[in-house]
Amino acid sequence: MTSPSAVAPAGGSTELAATGAGSATPWAIGGAAVALGAGAGLVLAARRRTATGR
């Protein structure tokens, strides 16, 4: 039985495969973070509004 480090790569290259993540990925993650923060802010504002309205 051979250890995994002794096995040569099938393609003969040691480069990593491309992940498919494009240049817009950071913008999409940033947009999702902004939307999440805005939603959390709206929930907190609504809770405060109903708590003081009682």
N, C-alpha and C positions, 0 to 999 in steps of 0.2 A: 504494500500500500504506500502511495506517495503522499507527501504532505502538500497542502494547497500552494505553498510558496515555491515548490519545485516544479509546478506545472506551468508551461509556457502559455502566453496568451494566444488565443485562436487566430486573431488577425495579424499577429506579429508586431503589433504596436502597443505601446504602454500608455497611449492617450486615453482620457476618459471619454465616454460617450456623451453626445450632446443631450441636454435635458429637454429642449424644446421651449424653454422659457425665453420669451422675446424681450425686446427693449421696453415694452409697455408694462411689464410685470410690476416694477416698483410703483408706477403710477396707479395701477389697479389696487395694489396693497394699500397705498396711501389714501386712495379714495374710499376704500372700505373702512379704513381706520377713522377717517373723518365722518363718514356716515354713522358708524357705531358710536362715536363720541357725541354727535348731534342727537342721535336717538336717546342716548342715556341722559343727556341734558334735558330733552323734552319730557322724559319720564319723571325726572327729579322735579322739574318745574310743575308738572301736573300734580304730583304728590303734595308739593308744598301748597299749591293753590287750593286743593280739596281739603287739606288739613287746616288751613287758616279760615276756610269758608264754613266750617261747622259751627 
